[in-house]
Every structure is written in C-alpha cells, then in structure tokens.
Amino acid sequence: MTITKTYFGTTGGAEVYLYTLTNDLGYEVSISTYGCAITTLKAPDRDGVFGDIVLGYETLDDYVRNPRYLGASCIGRHANRIAEGRFSLNGVDYQLGRNNGPNHLHGGFQGFDKRVWNATADGNVLRLSYLSKDGEESYPGNLEAFVDYGLSGNELSINYRASTDRDTIVNLTNHSYFNLAGAGTIVDHELTLHADNFTPVDGGLIPTGEIKPVAGTPMDFRNSRPIGSEVEYDHNFVLSNWDGSLRPAARLYESTSGRVVEILTTQPGIQFYSGKFLDGSLIGKKGVAYEKYTGLCLEPQHFPDAPNHPNFPSTVLRPGEEYDQTTIIRFSSV
C-alpha cells in the first residue's frame, strides 16, 4: 500500500492536506485532515471498473461550509442528537450548543468535522489525532482522540480511540454518504441490516427511550430489500446480539454496478439515514447537485441521546479508560 500527501488548502491559518491510500488491488481512499473527511472512495464494479462511491466536494472551502457532514469520518465529540443539548454527569448538569433546532447534533457548532487534525503515516496506517480541550463545545475534560485508517485487500478499516482526563461522554462515527452506482439516487439500492430492534423517535428525531422490534414495520431490513422512497429514514437500529466484538451490521447492494458494501462494527447500533435532507442546494464533485436520496449514510454508533437514557449502552468515558471502536467497510461485487 502507498500513502501520498497533497496540499488541499488553508483555513483559519492552518494548512490542510489530503492523504490518499492506494493498495495493489486498485482500491483507493482520500482523507482530508479537515474533519477527517473521506473525499474519495474507489471500489470496482462487477466488470472490475473502479468508481467513486461516496458523495463529496471538489474544494476545501466547500468542506468548511459543509452543512450536511458529507464525508466526515469522525463525527464527535458525541455523534447524533442529544435532547435540548442537555445531559447530567456525576450530578453536574451540562448545556451543550443547540445546533439542530432545540437539540444538539454531531458535536455542536464546531464539532470534530470542523477541526483540522494532525496526521502521520505510520507504515500502512494513516493516523489522525486531535486534542479536544476541556470546555470545547461545553463538553467536560481534555479528550485526546485518534482515528487510524488502513486499506488492506478489499477492506477499509477505521479505528477510533480516545482518552480523557475527566469524566465525559464520547460517541464517534463515520458519516460518509454512499451511492454505489456513482450517480442517480439510492432508492433502488438493496439494504440488509442485522437488527431485530430499533429506537423509535419523536418529531425532533429524539429517541423516546423505547426499544421496539422491527418485525411488521418499515424498519425491517433483516432480509435484503430495496430502500424505496416511501419512508424517510433517519433511525437508529439496535444491532442483534451485541457484545462489543467486531460483527456484521449492514450490507448494501446496487444491481446495475453489482457493487456490494458491507459494514462491520464493534458498536451497538447503526444509524440508517437515507439522505432525506439533501435538497439540491449542495453542489458536489463534478458539479453535481445533490438532490434528495442522492446518497445514504450507515453510521455505526452508540444510540442517539444515550446520556439521557439509562437503558441505552453508556457513552461515558472516565480517566484511565480507553474509548476503542472499529468500523470495517468491506467491498465486493456480484
């Protein structure tokens, strides 16, 4: 595998670089030090022709303005929504920024996707690191975060690690938008989710605290089926038999190209977002306007609003502990 570094631009006085990982099979991924954004991800179709399967932008300025988290592969400090931006920890109430209506989303106004990360190439691994200081976006504790990327065979690995000097909450995820055809919409993509249950939400997409079976509902993707456009998905699915080990979470298939993407994770949940908030206002690569359902996200994670639901797996991280989560994106074709 080779790792090449190119200048991408400057923002806020900080230089930003693209690191491109390429292996002997022809797989390629480019990652920006701004927001850990995956800007390009190339995988072959059934005829062996490589194509870019993620949404993204041409310029750094577009990523700086990025309102829909395109490509951001390290969302944090706490991914997804926290109701009214409030949580309590050790008897102390914290008020985070409300950047999504009345709620806190994906780390706030300047989350990890809006930060310039340090990068080093260590053999066949690209390592990005960032120190989130105590009080940043009103989170407690100095949090040292690392994201390691590897490209081996037909797999892209993303390993997230973090440590803190004070009790805090952490939930990191990848927010890449996939379109396995490289054009058009994802409504005909076929999806499998290894989840018997999901977490219902209210009108603001905040979990009610319930965990309900997918059986008999539009949330049932246990058997592969087309996504369609009848339901606007932005829901957390509870992965079955979670024990913290690396397990299959999702499989995505697109029939015209034959491309298949499988997601494996150590996380307890996965957010399936069908791109319902894309509205044509974002102009992406090659001048394409990203309309509704142009791409979808499969975000391995702990559950949304976890700090406010004791029955959800905890996102609390304490000094002396290490946050350690892994996502594998596996490519194939049929």
Buried (B, 14 or more C-beta within 10 A) or exposed (E): BEBEEEEBBEBEEEEBBBBBBBBEBEBBBBBBBBBBBBBBBBBBBBEEEEBBBBBBBEEBEBBBEBEBBBBBBBBBBBBBBBBBBBBEBEEEEBEBBBBBEEBBBBBBEEBBBBBBBEBEBEEBBBBBBBEBEEEBBEBBBBBBBBBBBBBBEBBBBBBBBBBBBBBBBBBBBBBBBBBBBBEBBBBBBBBBBBBBBBBBBEEEBBBEBEBBEBEEEEBBBBEEEEBBBEEEBBBBBBBBEBEEEBBBBBBBBBBEBBBBBBBBBBBBBBBBBBBBEBEEEBEBBEEBEBBBBBBBBBBBBBBBBBBBBEEBBEBBBBEEEEBEBBBBBBBBBE
